[in-house]
Amino acid sequence: MIDTQEKLFEFLPVVKSAAWIAIDTEADSLHAYPEKVCLIQISTVAGDRLVDPLADINLDPLLDALDAHELIFHAADYDLRLLRKHHEFTPSAIFDTMLAARLLGERQFGLSNLVEKFLGVKLDKGSQKADWARRPLTEKMEIYARNDTHHLKPLADKLKAELVAKNRLAWHQESCARLIADCSKPPRVDEDSIWRIKGSTFLERGALAVLRELWHWREREAIAANRPPFFVLAHETMIAIAVAVSEHKPIEQLIPTRMHPRRKESLSETVRVAQAVPPEKFPQVIRHVSQRPSEAEFRRFREIEKIRDKNAHELAIDPTLIASKATMGDLARDWEKFSPDLMNWQRDLLQAKSAVG
């Protein structure tokens, strides 16, 4: 485990001179709040190493060295967002084995599925939900973590060869570049929607006012306890309490019996605060009214869908890789406006748009 500045400096020449680098991360989202990067796994031709971001070390030299390489990931989306959020790191180029598999038409594209199919190796899944913040790591956890990157280079080589054979390597390169760009964007926080959890669309304004206060209370409690919010109070319970309070019904029976007395009192105080919110400051009810497409738009949608599905069938890939239902709806309304949002390879596969107006 690389957990000191001295060990990191000794490792840097390996990274800088590496012909290839495979990388993965482990976080503690199931055990802590907010989540953090707990482990960085790095494989090179020299072997597999584990880097401890929780140790008192400066990772900037390592991240600078990594940026000079195309990094091999599997399912890079979550890793990229974690590294961007917690370490302000965005790689210059990546090869995502999951994206490659999907573009080749693989229906089972989990890492263990692909490693077993293409390399004949069966991976142990036992530590998927482990607490990666614990130290020291168990031997089983270390083996699991190393396996996440150990096989990525040979897997990437096989997938890349098939992408080249099927003339889809450019698709993969563009998809990886789009993924990097999307994950590097700072997340937009809409204060009026962040607390609108599943089930809130059915609530009236009074109940929404209570739910809003409960959500912010739960966030504070989760951060203070360093536990995921659902450990503090479940979504369903928050909805039930919000409805009961708005209808002037008792909530005692809705509160989990194991909740600490201090937290119960804090929850009760939050309810009192919510009850004091004047009606004019209640949140608005958001009703999502879907715009019914015109007959011409509906016809264009079906024609675009027909083109998409025909190409997807011939390529043996998931049709949604070419365009989702929402994307096709946008294209049917205004091709000129929305087609620039497509990647070039997606646009090429739908380019019979001249036939759809």
Buried (B, 14 or more C-beta within 10 A) or exposed (E): BBBEBEBBEEBEEBBBEBEBBBBBBBBBBBBBBBBBBBBBBBBBEBEBBBBBBBBEBEBEBBBEBBEEBBBBBBBBBEBBBBBBBBBEBBBEEBBBBBBBBBBBBBEEBBBBBBBBBBEEBEBEEEBEEBBBBEEEBEEEBBBBBBBBBBBBBBBBEBBBEBBEEBEBBEBBBBBBBBBBEEBBEEEEEEEEEEBBBEBBEEBEEBBBBBBBBBBBBBBEBBBEBBBBBEBBBEBEBBBBBBBBBBEEEEBEEBBEEEBEEEBBEBBEEBBEBBBEBEEEEBBEEEEEEEEEBEEEBEBBBEBBBEBBEEBBEEBEBBBBBBBEEEBBBBBBBEBEEBBEEBBEBBBEBBEBBEEBE
